[in-house]
Structures are given as structure tokens and as C-alpha cells.
Amino acid sequence: MAEAFIVAAARTAGGRRNGRLSGWHPADLAGQVLNALLDRADADPMLVEDVILGCVGQAGEQSNNIARNAVLASRLPESVPATSVDRQCGSSQQAIHFAAQAVMSGTMDVVIAAGVESMSRVPMGLPSSLPFKHGFGTYVSPAVQARYPGVEFSQFTGAEMIAHKYGLSREMLDAYAFESHQRAIAATKAGLFDSEIVPVDVRTAEGGANGEMHRVDEGIRFDATLEGIASVKPIQEGGCVTAASASQICDGATGILVVNERGLKTLGVKPLARIHHLSVIGHDPVIMLEAPIPATQHALKKAGLSIDDIDLFEVNEAFAPVPLAWLKETGADPARLNVNGGAIALGHPLGASGTKLMTTLVHALHQRGKRYGLQTMCEGGGMANVTIVERL
């Protein structure tokens, strides 16, 4: 079987809700990232054989196969097909897996995995035409209710359950959230995100450029204090998770270019990383967000690696209890986790977060001269993808 390589990885800086990216149609924003990948690999657009794009809110401007619309909004020829993937928060990480599987099988040689989410223009829950009832507007079927009595599919409830199960206090969650901002601030000031960010113009509500460029993640609170974070009220009454220890609503587009050995020769490029392992598992849909723990254990066993063999980890900060419980259960070195901050500070553009984390992971491995990186994230319904890459 052929191997899969990453030859380009890029993302927009995150935009806050109704912020600097909210004037962009999501297809156009994703198109900018597709163009950037072509530029970074100096690739002939005709050589791209498919675009697989993650998006959770596939409604409104993100409906009707947003992936295909992104291709049509880019420099890619109309002969390039595209498909949209929804594995909840892991949508574009799954896009990476599908792209890798395509080139590893040899049926394709050059595939783009990408993601987009405009949470300003397509709010969470919009895919449901019915009123909110369970979690993010998700209606639970009678068969699922019978199997999991009382299930709500609420990620907020799942985060609280994890905090309780793993003995995580409000103070621990707040401290972790503060550290996320501090790491993101340090990375930004050191210019560590510059090589991965695609600058785009700031657009007005009507879609016109206003003369500014968006280059810095808008969610970072450069004036964050532990006291300020501690003053935020819990999301659920009596709980310990707050908006300050949860991921930020975010607009953004991200992508990576995946090829096999034949693709490397055709493009004439050197790889940034080799995809060493990819897997996905299902887990308890009630606690829901715990899946990265068994998924990581499963992946390491299949890859023949130990937790100490991994140099850097990206575990999505959907809520602070998720990476903290993951650390506690896996025994990973906290200094290797989300070294440039995570979604609490940088934002979580849902379907775009998978390729966003991979973009940051690959660049961080090169900046630090490290070998192996592992990415995982919790996903709605109780699932988790794991991707292990090796820097080349």
C-alpha cells in the first residue's frame, strides 16, 4: 500500500462571532485556503483529483455541498469534484483520513482535505428545521432513547460529567483556560502562526473589502487574567464549566494537501510530514466527550507506539475537562499538549477544526524539530478520530 504525505497546510486566522471574518461567504473563505494550498505546493490545479471538506452546519450558505461551492469559488478547475463531510467536530479530521485513504489505495494521487465553518452566518443548530429540544437542536429518535434512556446529546452536560468523573475542579478548569490563552499569546508574539496563516481581507457585512487584512486569531484575549476567568458564571447551574473554559464560537477555513509517492513526483515537492496512523472509534454517547481517551489508547497500540514516543499532542479544547481528563488518563506530558494554545483561546470553527489542528501540529513539529505528533478530538454522538504524523 502506498503512503500518504502532507505537502502543504494552511488556515485562516480565527474570527470571532460577528467579527472580522463574518463578512465572508463560507464558500469564498474556503476557496481562499484552497488557493493558498496550491500556491504553497506550487501545484498545477489540474492535478488535484478531489476535495473533501468538513462542515458541521450544512445549512443556509453552507448547504448544497459546500465543498463543491468552495471549489467553484477557487482557482481549481470545474473538473475537480468535491464532497462535504460531517463527523461533527471531527469533520475535517475525517476529511484528512478519507484523503489519506484515497492516496494510500492508489485510486488517487493528489487530494485536498479541508474544512470551513462560518458560525456567524450559520449558527449552531441551524441544520434542524425544528425547535431546539436536545443538545444542539438534535432530535433523539425513539430507538436511541430506548437504548440510552434520558439521553440529551448535550455537550455541556457531557463536559460536566467528565469533570465530575475525573475529579476536575472549577479552579483546575480555569487555570487550564488561562494557560491556553497564555500559550496562544506567546505563540502569536513569537510569530509561530505566521507560516500557517493565510491572510485574508476583512469584509463588510455587504461583502466588500474594508482595506484591512486579517492575520491574527481574533479570539485570543491578550489581557486575560485568572481572576477574570474565575469571575465567569457556570454554563449550567451548579456546574464548573463556564464560557471561559469552553471553546470559542469561531469562523474559519483550513486545509491540507495530501499526496502519495506518485503525487510527490508529479508535483515535484518535498513532504512536510508522513501520515503514520489514522483511526476512529465510537464511544458512550451520553458522556460523549470522553472518546479521545480510548481512541488514543487504541491508536497507540495499533501504531506500536507509547505515549512517551509522541513529541507533540493536539487535543481539541472543546471544553477544558476534555484535555485535562485525557492528560490524567493517558499520562501524557502536559508540556507537550497544545503547545501553542487551543480552541479555548484560538476558537473552534467546528467542521474546520480538524485540519486547523493538523496545520498547527505540522508547523509546530517543524519549528521545534520534533518527530511524532498526535491529534485527537471529541465529537458529537461520542466519537473520536486519531491521526499520528511523522515530521519529514
Secondary structure by P-SEA (a helix, b strand, c coil): cbbbbbcbbbbccccccccccccccaaaaaaaaaaaaaaaaccccccccbbbbbbccccccccccaaaaaaaaccccccccccccccccaaaaaaaaaaaaaaaaccccbbbbbcccccccccccccccccccccccccccaaaaaacccccccaaaaaaaaaaaacccaaaaaaaaaaaaaaaaaaaaaccccccbbbbcccccccccccccccccccccccccaaaaaacccccccccccccccccccccccbbbbbcaaaaaaacccccccccccccccccccccccaaaaaaaaaaaaaccccccccbbbcccccaaaaaaaaaaacccccccccccccccccccccaaaaaaaaaaaaaaaaacccbbbbbbbbccbbbbbbbbbcc
